[in-house]
Amino acid sequence: MFEKRKEKRLIVRDLTKGELYHPGTGQYFTVEKVRDVSSKGVGLNVNGYLRQGEQVRIGFKHGRTHLQMYGHVAWCSQAMDDLSDGDVKSSSFMMGISL
């Protein structure tokens, strides 16, 4: 697979859970894991699928600090852990958000 990232990605252990909001449908998704972050994007595991280009708001709470970011879905695909012999076992998706 060709690597398209041009910036260094960092793993952030303190931001493991959060919420992703899709204003187009009013739907909320659970951010199950923050995979990595850079100055231009965030890699997430979420409990739902959104198409490329969809606008989103991501929110995290850390102690008394609330962090919100706005962006759009750069890519979204079924989490590899959920695929077994071609059958989907759950609804976990890997998603790249461009900020």
Stockholm file with secondary structure:
# STOCKHOLM 1.0

chainA/1-99         MFEKRKEKRLIVRDLTKGELYHPGTGQYFTVEKVRDVSSKGVGLNVNGYLRQGEQVRIGFKHGRTHLQMYGHVAWCSQAMDDLSDGDVKSSSFMMGISL
#=GR chainA/1-99 SS CCCCCCSCCBCCSSCCCEEEEETTTTEEEEEEEEEEEETTEEEEEESSCCCTTCEEEEEEEETTEEEEEEEEEEEEEECGGGEETTEECSCCEEEEEEC
#=GC SS_cons        CCCCCCSCCBCCSSCCCEEEEETTTTEEEEEEEEEEEETTEEEEEESSCCCTTCEEEEEEEETTEEEEEEEEEEEEEECGGGEETTEECSCCEEEEEEC
//
